[in-house]
């Protein structure tokens, strides 16, 4: 006799676990080839996941790895969603900001005038026109 193993559609699980905001986005993520189930690419959103499976998701220059701990029955609050998986993602160190990305402090009077500078200039010009 075969034992029936409980499974849930991968797009539903991603939505229940709050990996994506909508089930449609979950289906698009899966069909785009960004999701792997136990190291195998998933081609369709109807693919089933079961407890113990490992999902690898490539998104926005980072990799998320989740081990399925439970299937879930609904899309509940974030605290409930976190009980569905164990996060095995590698820790990414934050890169220091580049030197060119720092905001430069300019000398007063250098560069484009500020709104305050323009108002003072207009007030000055108006005063001299009235004379």
RATA-V124622 format. One record per residue. N is the residue number from 1. SS is DSSP state (H for helix, E for strand, L for the rest). OMEGA is omega in degrees with one decimal (none if undefined). BURIAL is # if it has 24 or more other ideal C-beta (glycine too) atoms within 12 Angstrom, else .. Layout:
# RATA-V124622
n/ss/omega/burial
N/SS/OMEGA/BURIAL
N/SS/OMEGA/BURIAL
This chain:
# RATA-V124622
n/ss/omega/burial
1/L/179.4/.
2/L/175.4/.
3/L/178.2/.
4/L/179.8/.
5/L/-179.5/.
6/L/178.9/.
7/L/177.9/.
8/E/178.4/#
9/E/-176.7/#
10/H/179.3/#
11/H/176.8/#
12/H/-178.9/#
13/H/178.5/#
14/H/178.6/#
15/H/177.5/#
16/H/-177.1/#
17/L/178.5/#
18/L/173.7/#
19/L/177.0/#
20/L/-175.7/#
21/L/-177.5/.
22/L/179.2/.
23/H/176.8/.
24/H/177.1/.
25/H/177.5/.
26/H/179.2/#
27/H/178.8/#
28/H/179.0/.
29/H/-178.8/#
30/H/-176.6/#
31/H/177.9/.
32/L/178.5/.
33/L/-177.2/.
34/L/-176.4/#
35/E/174.3/#
36/E/178.3/#
37/E/-176.8/#
38/L/177.4/.
39/L/179.0/.
40/E/178.3/.
41/E/177.9/.
42/L/-176.7/#
43/L/-174.9/.
44/L/-179.1/.
45/L/-179.4/#
46/L/179.5/.
47/L/-178.6/#
48/E/173.8/#
49/E/178.1/#
50/L/179.8/#
51/L/-179.2/.
52/L/178.3/.
53/L/177.3/#
54/E/179.0/#
55/E/175.5/#
56/E/-175.7/#
57/E/177.8/#
58/E/-178.5/.
59/E/171.6/#
60/L/177.5/.
61/L/174.8/.
62/E/-179.3/.
63/E/177.2/.
64/E/179.2/#
65/E/-178.5/#
66/E/171.9/#
67/E/-176.8/.
68/E/177.9/#
69/L/179.3/.
70/L/-178.5/#
71/L/-179.5/#
72/L/-179.9/#
73/L/-179.3/.
74/L/175.9/.
75/L/-177.6/.
76/L/178.7/.
77/L/-176.0/.
78/H/179.9/.
79/H/177.3/.
80/H/-179.4/.
81/H/-178.6/#
82/H/177.5/.
83/H/-177.8/.
84/H/-174.5/#
85/E/170.9/#
86/E/-177.2/.
87/E/179.4/.
88/L/-176.7/.
89/L/177.0/.
90/L/179.5/.
91/L/-179.0/.
92/L/178.5/.
93/L/177.7/.
94/L/179.5/.
95/L/176.6/.
96/L/-179.4/.
97/L/179.3/.
98/L/-179.9/.
99/H/-177.6/.
100/H/-178.2/.
101/H/-180.0/.
102/L/179.3/.
103/L/-179.6/.
104/L/175.6/.
105/L/-177.5/.
106/L/177.6/.
107/L/177.9/.
108/L/179.6/.
109/L/-179.9/.
110/L/177.0/.
111/L/-176.6/.
112/L/-179.0/.
113/L/176.8/.
114/L/179.5/.
115/H/178.9/.
116/H/178.9/.
117/H/-179.4/.
118/H/178.5/.
119/H/178.7/.
120/H/178.7/.
121/H/179.6/.
122/H/178.4/.
123/H/179.0/.
124/H/179.7/.
125/H/180.0/.
126/H/179.3/.
127/H/-179.7/.
128/H/177.4/.
129/H/-179.1/.
130/H/-176.9/.
131/L/none/.
